[in-house]
Amino acid sequence: MKIAVIVPVYNGEKFLPEFLSCLKRQTMKCFEVFFVDDASTDKTREILQRETAKEHAYHYFRNESRKGAAYSRNRGIESSQSEYVLCLDADDLIADDLIEQLSQA
């Protein structure tokens, strides 16, 4: 994959459905996503495990204890072998062609 999307998440249950919809609507489909759950206490784990089971390019990692967004981003980046990295948060809403535009740039 050319582009990896890194998403640290802490208690993102209420934001994840809309964020996941944004990812699914991307006009360019050749990208991977690394979700790093920072020991959430809501249903983040269940949501992301269900989604990563359906999408082969989605990866889920969970920190055993709270480490913070920077640690979680770095963990996602280290797991990726993509040429480029895009860091997003679970409450971000992105344009349907964002990844395509970044790839062309």
Legacy VTK file of the C-alpha trace (Angstrom):
# vtk DataFile Version 3.0
C-alpha trace
ASCII
DATASET POLYDATA
POINTS 105 float
0.000 0.000 0.000
1.187 3.480 -0.784
-0.726 5.289 1.985
-1.372 4.287 5.589
-3.961 6.072 7.700
-3.041 6.068 11.380
-5.898 6.578 13.850
-5.296 6.707 17.602
-8.600 6.194 19.425
-9.687 6.675 22.989
-13.381 6.200 23.778
-14.376 6.920 20.187
-17.636 4.958 20.224
-19.846 7.910 19.301
-17.524 9.148 16.512
-16.393 5.896 14.899
-19.506 5.076 12.826
-19.304 8.362 10.904
-15.504 8.184 10.617
-15.688 4.626 9.260
-18.276 5.781 6.722
-15.852 8.463 5.536
-13.191 5.811 4.999
-15.567 3.552 3.077
-16.574 6.408 0.752
-13.010 7.127 -0.333
-12.713 7.246 -4.112
-9.289 5.613 -3.948
-9.500 2.195 -2.320
-5.822 1.254 -2.160
-4.875 2.322 1.360
-4.542 0.694 4.754
-5.753 1.856 8.158
-4.134 1.260 11.542
-6.436 1.860 14.490
-4.640 2.030 17.835
-7.065 1.830 20.746
-5.593 3.600 23.764
-7.291 1.343 26.354
-10.808 2.640 25.695
-13.500 1.882 28.256
-16.502 2.233 25.919
-17.450 0.062 22.909
-14.507 1.201 20.784
-12.897 -2.250 20.946
-16.032 -4.047 19.749
-16.644 -1.592 16.905
-13.072 -1.751 15.627
-12.713 -5.508 15.966
-15.910 -5.960 13.943
-14.709 -3.548 11.227
-11.197 -4.965 10.996
-12.671 -8.455 10.603
-14.588 -7.218 7.524
-11.884 -5.050 5.921
-8.570 -6.760 5.102
-6.727 -3.414 4.939
-7.876 -2.374 8.437
-5.662 -3.290 11.391
-6.493 -3.054 15.087
-4.082 -2.704 17.989
-4.894 -2.056 21.627
-2.676 -0.528 24.283
-3.002 -2.369 27.598
-3.012 0.954 29.446
-3.427 4.606 28.487
-0.314 5.783 26.676
-1.614 8.884 24.897
-2.221 9.896 21.298
1.449 10.410 20.376
2.444 6.935 21.576
-0.539 5.412 19.755
0.264 7.261 16.506
3.861 6.089 16.675
2.725 2.518 17.282
0.566 2.692 14.151
3.344 4.232 12.090
5.803 1.540 13.199
3.314 -1.154 12.147
2.947 0.243 8.648
5.234 -0.340 5.708
3.506 2.210 3.491
5.381 4.920 1.671
3.228 7.723 3.111
1.370 8.184 6.381
-1.760 10.208 7.066
-2.584 10.748 10.748
-6.255 11.296 11.525
-8.391 11.225 14.646
-11.576 9.205 15.126
-13.679 12.377 15.277
-12.375 13.694 11.929
-14.633 13.958 8.895
-12.787 13.852 5.590
-13.663 14.531 1.964
-14.528 11.472 -0.111
-11.497 12.053 -2.338
-8.941 13.054 0.306
-6.738 9.979 -0.048
-6.905 10.146 -3.839
-5.852 13.806 -3.762
-2.977 13.039 -1.412
-1.845 10.174 -3.605
-1.810 12.405 -6.682
0.101 15.132 -4.869
LINES 1 106
105 0 1 2 3 4 5 6 7 8 9 10 11 12 13 14 15 16 17 18 19 20 21 22 23 24 25 26 27 28 29 30 31 32 33 34 35 36 37 38 39 40 41 42 43 44 45 46 47 48 49 50 51 52 53 54 55 56 57 58 59 60 61 62 63 64 65 66 67 68 69 70 71 72 73 74 75 76 77 78 79 80 81 82 83 84 85 86 87 88 89 90 91 92 93 94 95 96 97 98 99 100 101 102 103 104
